[in-house]
């Protein structure tokens, strides 16, 4: 009679473990790739918001407020600052990006 205990051939167990170890290495590579993407795109975003804040500080995004000097008509003409905030929302020139 054949033995039931330890009936799995050892080379079959080794191939399964090798496959599992290879998959673990592959997933570690994916995790590192996602971390790399995060670092790259976070850096790009940081550069973009820094440039946008400089444009806003220089007045290139200012709206024209009636009764107040300055602004550019292409950014909109508003009766008050409250109207500009309400209509432009997050694109209002008074807001600054922070990290």
Secondary structure, 3 states (H helix, E strand, C coil): CCCCCCCCCHHHHHHHHHHHHHHHHHHHHHHHHHHHHHHHHHHHHHHHHHHHHHHHHHCCCCCEECCCCCCCHHHCEECCHHHHHHHHHHHCCCCCCCC
